């Protein structure tokens, strides 16, 4: 398959205005090899919002996040990604990261052999520093208590906190969270939820992919539901919470 990324930059010079979204994806098409996964996804986010990106297993949620973060897999074949008027679709993953897009993957990617603090310090080696470490500790007191402990020996919830904190250690404009509640006990989910509300209070724009759709919707301002790689619904999180028929059809809840 010899297709190429559509990088029409005729609007690359556009600037962010009150009429334009803070972040937008337009007609994203992405593939794993020959498998067509992301099939024309379009949505936008206003500054400071949390958007819940929902759908059944295999709907294309994680693939959409990975495409936005400009990872090599899946491969973006067409479409555009804009952050504050800048074209992200022309970038490699490290360039997107420097531009302020920070992905917290489902597997968290804590670096073995490094302490909590070393994981955070390493995140600030490349240009684009975010929150100072002491500021991070003020929001994540459990990490402060374990700052000298090897990161991979933390509990699952603590590792999730570290992964989010590491993203905040970078200059962040858009936070991408892939299944932040996966495998965590309800009490830890509540703790992570409180942290995400604090992040929202600081005006950080966030996309959250989460199988625990109700928890994600309680946190979010708006929701996008994917169905087999396409957008089936885009609207307020409140609308999804109040519409049992919609939830049953696309989320099975």
C-alpha positions in Angstrom: 0.0 0.0 0.0 1.7 3.1 -1.2 -0.2 6.0 0.3 1.3 9.1 1.7 0.4 11.4 4.5 -1.8 14.2 3.4 0.1 17.2 4.8 -1.8 20.0 3.0 -0.2 23.0 4.7 -2.3 25.6 3.0 -3.7 26.5 6.4 -0.5 26.0 8.3 -0.2 29.7 8.8 -3.5 30.0 10.5 -3.3 31.4 14.1 -5.4 30.6 17.1 -8.4 32.9 17.5 -11.5 32.9 19.6 -13.4 31.1 16.8 -10.8 28.3 16.4 -10.4 25.3 18.7 -7.3 25.0 20.8 -6.7 21.5 19.5 -8.3 19.7 16.5 -8.0 16.6 14.4 -9.4 16.6 10.9 -10.2 13.4 8.9 -7.5 11.2 10.5 -6.9 8.0 8.6 -4.3 5.6 10.1 -3.2 2.0 9.5 -1.4 -0.8 11.2 0.2 -2.3 8.0 -2.8 -3.1 5.8 -5.3 -2.8 8.7 -7.4 0.3 8.4 -8.0 1.4 12.0 -8.6 5.1 12.3 -11.2 5.9 9.6 -11.7 9.7 9.2 -11.8 10.8 12.9 -12.6 14.5 13.4 -13.1 16.4 16.6 -11.8 19.4 18.5 -11.1 20.6 22.1 -11.3 24.0 23.7 -8.4 25.1 26.0 -8.7 23.6 29.5 -11.3 21.0 28.6 -11.2 17.3 29.4 -12.5 15.2 26.5 -13.5 11.5 27.1 -12.7 9.4 24.0 -14.8 6.4 24.4 -15.9 3.2 22.6 -16.0 -0.6 22.8 -12.8 -2.6 22.7 -11.3 -2.3 19.2 -13.1 0.9 18.4 -9.8 2.7 17.7 -9.4 4.8 20.8 -5.8 4.0 21.7 -4.9 4.1 18.0 -6.3 7.6 17.8 -4.2 8.7 20.8 -1.1 7.2 19.3 -1.8 8.9 16.0 -2.2 12.3 17.8 1.1 11.7 19.6 2.7 11.0 16.2 4.0 7.5 17.1 5.1 5.4 14.1 2.4 2.9 14.7 -0.3 3.3 13.5 0.9 5.1 10.4 -1.0 8.3 9.6 -1.9 8.2 6.0 -4.2 11.2 5.7 -5.6 14.0 7.9 -4.4 16.9 9.9 -3.7 17.6 13.6 -3.5 21.1 14.9 -2.4 22.5 18.3 -2.8 26.2 18.8 -2.8 26.7 15.1 0.5 24.7 14.6 0.4 21.6 12.3 1.3 18.5 14.4 0.6 16.1 11.5 4.0 17.1 9.9 5.9 16.1 13.0 7.7 13.1 14.4 6.8 11.9 17.9 9.8 13.7 19.6 8.8 16.9 17.8 5.2 16.5 18.9 6.4 16.0 22.5 8.5 19.1 22.4 5.4 21.0 21.0 3.6 20.1 24.2 1.7 16.8 23.5 2.4 14.3 26.3 1.1 10.7 26.1 0.7 8.6 29.2 0.4 5.1 27.7 -1.6 2.2 29.2 1.6 0.3 30.1 3.0 3.5 31.8 6.6 2.9 30.6 8.3 3.5 34.0 12.1 3.1 33.4 13.5 0.1 35.2 16.5 0.8 37.5 15.6 4.4 38.1 14.1 5.8 41.3 10.9 7.9 41.2 12.9 11.1 41.3 15.3 9.9 38.6 12.3 9.1 36.3 11.1 12.7 36.8 14.5 14.2 36.4 15.1 12.3 33.2 11.9 13.7 31.7 13.4 17.2 32.0 16.7 16.5 30.3 15.4 17.5 26.8 14.3 21.0 26.2 10.8 21.9 27.3 10.7 21.7 31.1 7.3 21.7 32.8 6.5 21.6 36.5 9.4 21.7 38.8 9.9 18.5 40.8 9.0 20.0 44.1 5.7 21.3 42.6 5.0 17.8 41.4 5.6 16.4 44.9 3.2 18.9 46.3 0.4 17.5 44.1 1.6 13.9 44.4 2.6 13.5 48.1 2.8 9.7 47.8 5.5 10.1 45.2 7.4 12.5 47.5 7.3 9.8 50.1 8.8 7.3 47.7 11.1 9.6 45.8 14.2 7.3 46.5 12.3 4.0 45.6 12.8 2.3 42.3 9.8 3.3 40.1 8.9 -0.2 38.9 8.6 -1.4 42.5 5.7 1.0 43.1 2.1 -0.3 43.3 0.0 0.0 40.1 -1.7 3.2 41.3 1.6 4.8 42.3 3.1 3.9 38.9 0.1 5.6 37.3 0.7 8.7 39.4 4.4 8.6 38.4 3.5 8.3 34.7 1.2 11.3 34.9 3.7 13.3 37.0 6.4 12.5 34.4 4.2 14.0 31.7 3.7 17.2 33.8 7.5 17.5 34.2 7.5 18.3 30.5 6.2 21.5 28.9 2.6 20.3 28.5 -0.2 21.7 26.3 -2.2 18.6 25.7 -2.2 15.5 28.0 -3.2 12.2 26.5 -4.2 9.5 29.0 -4.7 5.9 27.9 -6.6 3.8 30.4 -5.4 5.6 33.5 -7.8 3.5 35.7 -6.8 0.1 34.2 -6.4 -2.6 36.9 -6.7 -0.2 39.8 -8.9 -0.6 42.9 -11.8 1.8 43.3 -10.1 3.7 46.1 -7.1 4.3 43.9 -9.3 5.3 41.0 -10.8 8.0 43.2 -7.3 9.2 44.1 -6.3 9.4 40.4 -9.6 11.2 39.7 -8.8 13.8 42.3 -5.4 14.4 40.7 -6.9 14.8 37.3 -9.4 17.3 38.7 -6.4 19.2 40.1 -4.8 19.1 36.7 -8.0 20.4 35.1 -8.0 23.3 37.7 -4.6 24.3 36.4 -6.1 24.6 32.9 -4.4 21.6 31.3 -6.3 20.3 28.3 -6.7 16.5 28.4 -8.0 13.6 26.3 -8.8 10.5 28.3 -9.3 7.1 26.9 -11.0 4.8 29.5 -13.0 1.6 29.6 -14.5 2.8 32.8 -16.7 5.2 30.8 -18.8 6.4 33.7 -15.7 7.5 35.7 -14.3 9.2 32.6 -17.6 11.0 31.8 -17.9 12.3 35.4 -14.5 13.9 34.9 -15.0 15.2 31.3 -16.6 18.2 29.8 -17.3 16.6 26.4 -17.2 13.2 24.9 -16.4 11.6 21.6 -17.6 8.0 21.0 -15.8 5.9 18.4 -17.3 2.9 16.6 -15.1 0.8 14.4 -12.7 3.7 13.8 -15.2 6.4 13.1 -17.0 9.0 15.2 -20.4 7.8 16.3 -21.1 10.7 18.7 -19.6 14.0 19.7 -21.2 16.2 22.4 -21.3 16.9 26.1 -20.3 14.3 28.7 -23.5 15.2 30.5 -25.6 14.1 27.5 -23.9 10.7 27.4 -24.4 10.2 31.2 -28.1 11.0 30.8 -28.7 8.9 27.7 -28.9 5.3 28.6 -29.8 4.2 25.1 -26.7 5.9 23.7 -24.5 4.2 26.3 -26.0 0.8 25.7 -25.6 1.0 21.9 -22.0 2.1 21.8 -20.5 1.4 25.3 -22.6 -1.5 26.5 -23.3 0.1 29.9 
